[in-house]
Amino acid sequence: MPWRAKLSQSVREFRFLLNPRAPSSAGLSSFISNNYPFFKTLNPDLNFLVREYPDDDYIPTVTAEYDDFGEEHSVNVTGFTEKQIFNLMKEMHEIGLKKPTTAPRDPLDDIVGERLFTAYSVENEPKE
């Protein structure tokens, strides 16, 4: 399976911040217009947030948030072409694959753990 279909396995969220009318955001704007539906179809559970800012001086940025406690990786993409942003997403995916993953938590672990802790604490309280 190509990396494009595995993005949700390595990245929790992508954020694209840009001014679509600014020349510095032209590549990012083009990338979003041409590739968003494709990536979203392949990764329906992955968050893709696009935020537009009206300030012409705003620095266009692509941010990947990884699963390990909200760690992020942001890149200034001023003047990037659509192909460079495509390659950047692949690079961010590869970074995410190298990060340790956190196993999904079972909600029952918390309930059982609380009961065991409470039972142990009551039985082993110091006597006055």
Phi, psi and omega in degrees: 000133180295157182301329183298331180272354182251011183303322183290348177276343184238341183230137179276323186203143170247135175239132179243116181246125185199166166248107186296344179265351181276138179301330181291342181257007186301315181295317180293318179298317178296318179301313181297314181298321186269337189240343182306309182301322180296309180295320181292323177296319180285335185227069186296335182269355181274133178280127172241107180255127178245121180239126179258137178238135184283346183289122180295337181271001182294136182274118179293136187221143170244128181235134173249131175252128182262169187287339187275089173060037173076020178295138183234156175225116182246144179226131173286120184249030177302123177078003179292148173272169178301319180294321178295323179290322175302313179295324178297318179297321177296318178298317179295323176299314181295324176298316180297326179294332181278347182279147177293143180261151176262132181291146177299137181274141175268121182302334179293334178302319180294318182294311180297316179299318179297317181295317179295318180296317180296314180297317180294318183295318182292317182292328188253023177289142178294140181268140181271000000 
